[in-house]
Amino acid sequence: MLDVHPESRRERRAERRAHADYTGGVYGSLLAASVVVGAGTLGSFPRVELVVLLLVSGVVFWVAHVHAQLFGARLAQHALDRATVLHVCRDEWPIVKAAVPPALAVAVSPLLGLDLEGTFWLAVCVAVAGQVGWSMAAARRAGAPWRLTALTAVVNLLLGLLIIAFKVVLKH
């Protein structure tokens, strides 16, 4: 159906942004950092493989979250329709979006003159920075005071540092 009222379309987009849930972004960034730390030794094309691994992991976890939302909580409440499926897919999309910055960091790492170890560290740092950023965005969007926003940033930074500590201990 053609929407003849562009202002209503803009209002719907603004409404979606106002009610955006950044949980998927925080989760996706944490997932991306974990993927990089867990990647270890890759094959003949490690950067390409890591980019693919990051993006595919994001998509797989996105599908898993969509499935859990649709067939877990929602199916018990009401029948599924196209609008509900699209709504859940859109709500969970930040999981995939969070994998893109670390994947881009890996892709541009040769331009920065980084070896593989430097590439892994750059990707982990970008993922952790994304995790902190998503959590702060969620807190601010929810109207949290700056003190609570800072607290969520610190908690997410500590989670990221915990992942980094695992990388140091595992020494891939």
C-alpha positions in Angstrom: 0.0 0.0 0.0 1.4 3.4 -1.0 1.7 5.9 1.9 0.4 9.2 0.6 1.1 11.0 3.9 4.9 11.4 4.1 4.5 13.2 7.5 2.9 10.2 9.0 5.7 8.0 7.8 8.2 10.4 9.4 6.2 10.4 12.6 6.2 6.6 12.7 10.0 6.6 12.2 10.4 9.2 14.9 8.2 7.1 17.2 10.4 4.0 16.5 13.5 5.9 17.3 12.0 7.3 20.5 11.2 3.8 21.7 14.5 2.2 20.4 16.0 -0.5 22.5 19.8 -0.6 22.4 20.1 -3.9 24.2 20.9 -5.6 21.0 23.7 -3.2 20.3 25.3 -3.7 23.7 24.9 -7.5 23.3 26.1 -7.5 19.7 29.2 -5.5 20.7 30.0 -7.9 23.5 29.5 -10.7 21.0 31.8 -9.1 18.5 34.6 -8.7 21.1 34.1 -12.3 22.2 34.3 -13.5 18.5 37.6 -11.7 18.0 39.1 -13.0 21.3 37.9 -16.5 20.5 39.0 -16.5 16.8 42.6 -17.5 17.6 44.5 -18.6 14.5 42.7 -18.3 11.3 43.5 -19.7 7.8 45.2 -18.3 4.8 43.2 -15.1 4.7 42.8 -14.2 8.4 41.5 -10.7 8.0 38.9 -11.8 5.5 38.0 -14.7 7.6 37.6 -12.6 10.7 35.4 -10.0 8.9 33.2 -12.9 7.7 33.2 -14.5 11.1 32.1 -11.2 12.8 29.4 -10.5 10.3 28.1 -14.1 10.1 28.1 -14.4 14.0 26.1 -11.1 14.2 23.5 -12.4 11.7 23.3 -15.9 13.3 22.7 -14.3 16.7 20.2 -11.9 15.2 18.3 -14.8 13.8 18.4 -16.6 17.1 17.1 -13.5 18.9 14.3 -12.9 16.4 13.3 -16.6 16.7 13.4 -16.4 20.5 11.2 -13.3 20.5 8.7 -14.6 17.9 8.3 -18.1 19.2 9.1 -17.5 22.8 7.2 -14.6 24.3 5.2 -13.4 21.3 3.6 -16.6 20.1 2.1 -17.2 23.6 0.5 -13.8 23.5 -0.9 -13.6 20.0 -0.7 -15.0 16.5 2.2 -13.9 14.3 1.6 -11.6 11.4 3.9 -9.9 9.0 4.0 -6.6 10.9 5.0 -8.4 14.1 7.8 -10.3 12.4 9.1 -7.1 10.7 8.9 -5.3 14.0 10.9 -7.9 15.9 13.5 -8.2 13.0 14.0 -4.4 13.2 14.2 -4.4 17.0 16.9 -7.0 17.0 18.9 -5.6 14.1 21.3 -3.7 16.4 23.0 -7.1 17.1 24.1 -7.1 13.4 24.9 -3.4 13.3 27.2 -3.8 16.3 29.4 -6.3 14.4 30.0 -3.9 11.5 32.5 -1.4 13.2 34.8 -4.2 14.4 34.6 -5.8 11.0 35.4 -2.5 9.3 38.3 -2.1 11.7 39.7 -5.5 10.6 39.1 -4.6 6.9 41.1 -1.3 7.2 43.8 -2.6 9.5 46.3 -3.2 6.6 45.9 0.4 5.6 46.9 1.3 9.1 50.0 -0.9 8.8 48.8 -3.3 11.5 50.0 -6.9 11.7 47.5 -9.6 12.7 48.0 -9.1 16.4 47.4 -5.4 16.0 44.3 -6.1 13.9 42.9 -8.3 16.7 43.5 -5.7 19.3 42.0 -2.9 17.1 38.9 -5.0 16.5 38.5 -5.8 20.2 38.9 -2.2 21.2 36.4 -1.0 18.6 33.9 -3.7 19.8 34.3 -2.6 23.5 34.0 1.0 22.5 30.8 0.2 20.7 29.5 -1.7 23.7 30.1 1.3 26.0 28.6 3.6 23.4 25.5 1.5 22.9 24.9 1.3 26.6 25.3 5.1 27.1 22.9 5.7 24.2 20.4 3.4 25.8 20.7 5.1 29.1 20.4 8.6 27.6 17.4 7.5 25.4 15.7 6.2 28.5 16.2 9.5 30.2 18.7 8.3 32.8 20.6 10.9 34.6 24.3 11.4 33.7 25.4 9.5 36.9 23.5 6.4 35.8 24.7 6.8 32.3 28.3 6.9 33.6 27.6 3.8 35.7 26.4 1.8 32.7 29.4 2.9 30.7 31.8 1.8 33.5 30.0 -1.6 33.9 30.2 -2.2 30.1 33.8 -1.1 30.0 34.6 -3.6 32.8 32.8 -6.3 30.9 34.9 -5.4 27.8 38.1 -5.4 29.9 37.1 -8.9 31.2 37.0 -10.1 27.6 40.4 -8.4 27.0 41.7 -10.2 30.1 40.6 -13.5 28.6 42.5 -12.7 25.4 45.6 -11.9 27.3 45.3 -15.1 29.4 44.5 -17.3 26.3 47.3 -15.8 24.2 46.1 -16.9 20.8 
